């Protein structure tokens, strides 16, 4: 049985507890649901050089890819902000690479939950066409 949206948000909140964000103090957690029902989580990890920082969404995607999974159906993203926060541009591009019409669920601390398709958040996103796919 596939996890509910509430269960995905809960998994994202669990991952958020491991965030390393001493500079921004903006802790983010993500839970990525695969087409076959697996869940991969991620948290943001900052670095003093900033360019080496990685967002929670990309951590979850890269972990899934390391496990041989490349087909996703939805992602839940949580932060400590009252209002839900959407993925940054780099994360939108990485997610679009694998699932252009991914369902994105965001939750803030107020309990408000928002949903949108990645194709709406990132219209006309770049995706290089691979000849042997």
Secondary structure as UniProt FT lines:
FT   HELIX           5..16
FT   TURN            17..18
FT   TURN            22..24
FT   STRAND          28..34
FT   TURN            35..36
FT   STRAND          39..43
FT   TURN            48..49
FT   TURN            51..52
FT   HELIX           56..66
FT   TURN            67..68
FT   STRAND          72..79
FT   HELIX           89..98
FT   TURN            100..101
FT   STRAND          103..107
FT   TURN            109..110
FT   STRAND          113..117
FT   HELIX           118..121
FT   TURN            122..124
FT   TURN            131..132
//
